[in-house]
Amino acid sequence: MQTDEDKIEAMKFAMKLIGLRLRSEQELLDRLRRKGYAESLSLEVMAEMERYGYINDSRFAESYINDRINFRPAGHYVIKMELKAKGISEDIVDAKLDELLGRDVELRLAEKLAKKKIRIAGVADRRQVRNRVIGYLGSKGFSSDIISQAVDNAIKLDQDID
């Protein structure tokens, strides 16, 4: 049997988590469950949080994608998988990725990472450098056509500088 005190405590816990950083609906619900709150109380708290606008998966996805673009660049595929793992619906993920991580933005990010990797590679053999950069960008979730174009552009720029 839940009391008003239980609900207040659960709301405070949820607000504390959201105060630290935005959370997806699924993340917050999982944290409430792990904290040991009853399912009915967790769902009630989630409904309140949503009603007041503290939980919004679309806003969370937008913020997450912007953070990934600006602080830890990654390609379309990796970001999509990360957001899906956080419980964001595929419709929201696809819409926000199309809006915020278009081909031009993704290519610019891949080129930036490729240039950085080429600078620190320290290998004279261009083929070996190219293979390392391709593998690196692939691990960051960029598509093969973005990787190919970014590596070509970055290597050309690097050769022009030499």
DALIN-V375176 format. One record per residue. N is the residue number from 1. RES is the residue in one letter. SS is DSSP state (H for helix, E for strand, C for the rest). Layout:
N,RES,SS
N,RES,SS
This chain:
1,M,C
2,Q,C
3,T,C
4,D,H
5,E,H
6,D,H
7,K,H
8,I,H
9,E,H
10,A,H
11,M,H
12,K,H
13,F,H
14,A,H
15,M,H
16,K,H
17,L,H
18,I,H
19,G,H
20,L,H
21,R,C
22,L,C
23,R,C
24,S,C
25,E,H
26,Q,H
27,E,H
28,L,H
29,L,H
30,D,H
31,R,H
32,L,H
33,R,H
34,R,H
35,K,H
36,G,C
37,Y,C
38,A,C
39,E,H
40,S,H
41,L,H
42,S,H
43,L,H
44,E,H
45,V,H
46,M,H
47,A,H
48,E,H
49,M,H
50,E,H
51,R,H
52,Y,C
53,G,C
54,Y,C
55,I,C
56,N,C
57,D,H
58,S,H
59,R,H
60,F,H
61,A,H
62,E,H
63,S,H
64,Y,H
65,I,H
66,N,H
67,D,H
68,R,H
69,I,H
70,N,H
71,F,C
72,R,C
73,P,C
74,A,C
75,G,C
76,H,H
77,Y,H
78,V,H
79,I,H
80,K,H
81,M,H
82,E,H
83,L,H
84,K,H
85,A,H
86,K,C
87,G,C
88,I,C
89,S,C
90,E,H
91,D,H
92,I,H
93,V,H
94,D,H
95,A,H
96,K,H
97,L,H
98,D,H
99,E,H
100,L,H
101,L,C
102,G,C
103,R,H
104,D,H
105,V,H
106,E,H
107,L,H
108,R,H
109,L,H
110,A,H
111,E,H
112,K,H
113,L,H
114,A,H
115,K,H
116,K,H
117,K,H
118,I,H
119,R,H
120,I,H
121,A,H
122,G,C
123,V,C
124,A,C
125,D,C
126,R,H
127,R,H
128,Q,H
129,V,H
130,R,H
131,N,H
132,R,H
133,V,H
134,I,H
135,G,H
136,Y,H
137,L,H
138,G,H
139,S,H
140,K,C
141,G,C
142,F,C
143,S,C
144,S,H
145,D,H
146,I,H
147,I,H
148,S,H
149,Q,H
150,A,H
151,V,H
152,D,H
153,N,H
154,A,H
155,I,H
156,K,H
157,L,H
158,D,H
159,Q,H
160,D,H
161,I,H
162,D,C
